[in-house]
Amino acid sequence: MSERKYRQSGYQDDGRDRVVRPRKPEPGPPKGQKRDGPRPIQMPGFQEVLRCAMCGAVVPPPVEIGLESTCPKCRTDLRTCKNCRNFDTGAQFECTQPIPERITKKDVRNTCDFFVARTSIERETHDSGGSVVGRVLDPRAAFDNLFRK
């Protein structure tokens, strides 16, 4: 009988000694060894983008907003209060700058001197080819991609 921590008899006591087979070593370096070098970091980069306040489409660079600039998707004006960095609904005249009078229509082109395009920093989600990575427009194809081997 082999030595065990507890001396009760159990289902393993059949009167014969069991043969312990050694495990096969796993391929690759042993657990304690270090790799050849550090792992490469594959984090997405960041980019500064300008989005249309009406439809949310990304306006391609150059992000220089002129008086005649329009959104490439919905064709609305881009030089508006809603696309300005100084636009704030809680401030006086809904602008953080000291403007002399309120501009009533915030989504119509204006010639405000304080206009600065509102940009945001977002993660880059495009590969080098310009197509969206990991995003499938067809729901059936997206479902199939979940279980693809």
N, C-alpha and C positions, 0 to 999 in steps of 0.2 A: 504494500500500500504506500502510495506516495505521500509526502508530507504536504499538508495544507494548513492554512491558517486556522481553520476550524476543524474539529475532529468528528463532526457528525457525519454519518454516512449519507450519501445522496445518490442522485441518478448517475453520477460519474463513476461510482464504485461498481465496476463489473468484474473485478478480479484480474484485470490485465493492465499493463502499463501502456500508456499512449505514447506514440512517437510524435515528437514535435518537429515539424518540417521548417527548415529555415526559409525566410521570405526572400523573394527574388529582389535584387537591388533595382531601384527605379532609375530610369535613364536620366542623364543630366548630372549636374554637379551635386555632391552631397549637400544636405541641408545647411551644414555649418559653414561651408565654403562661400566666399564672396564671388560675385559674377566678375566677368572680365572688366567691366566698367559700370558706370552708373546707368540706370535706365533712362532712355530718352523721354523727355517730357513732351506729351502731345496735347497741349492745351490750345484751345482756339484763341486766335488773336482778337484784338478789339479794333473797332473802327468808329469813326465819327460820321454819323449819318444825319441827313435832314429828311424829315417825314412831312408829308402834306397834312395839314390840320383837318382837312375835310374827309379824305379817304384813307389816310395812313400809308400811302405808297411812298417808297423811298425815292427821293429825287436824286438822280445820278450826278456825280461831280462834273464840272466845278460847281461848288455850292454858292457861287456869287449870285445873289438874288437882285435882279434889276427891276425896274418899274414894269416891264412888260413880261416878266417871268410867269409861266403857268405850270401847273402840275402835268406831268406827262400822261397820267392815267385819267384824271377827271376833268382836266382843262380849266380848273379854277385858278384864280390869282394866287401867287405865292407871297407877294409883298403885302400882307395883311396883318392886322393886330394879332390874330390867332396863331400866326407863324412867327411872332416876335418873341424874343427871350424876355422882354420887359412886360409881357402880358400877364396880368394877375387879377383875378376876379375880386379879390379882397382889397385891392388898393383903390385910391381915389381915381376916378375916371378909368378904372381897370387897367392902369399902367403904373409901373414902379418909377417912371421918370416924371419930372415936373412938366407935364404938357399943359398948355394954356386952356384948352377946351376939350370936352369929351368927344371922341369919335364914336358915333352911334352904331354904325354897322361894322362889326369886327371881322367879317369875312369878305369884305370888299377892298379892292386895291386902294392904298392911300400913299401920301407922300410925306409921312412922318420922318423927322430928322433923327429920331432916336431908334429907328428900326435896326435890329440886329437879328439875324436868322437864328431860330431856336434849333439847335442841334442836340443830339444825344449820343452817348457812347454805348455801343451795342457789340455783342460778340459776333465775330465773323462766322457766318454759317454757309459760306460758299466755298467750293473747292476751286482749284486753279482754272477750271474750265468755265466757271461762272454759273454753273447749275447748282441748285439748292441740294445740300447733302442731307440724306436721311429723311427727306420730305417727299412723300408720294401723294399726288393729287387724287388718284383713284383709290377709294376706300377698300375695294377688293384686293388690290395689289398691296396695300399697306397691311392688310390682315394676313395675306400669304407671306409677306416678308417677315412677319413675327415668328413663323414656324418653319422657315427655310433652314436647311442644314448647311 
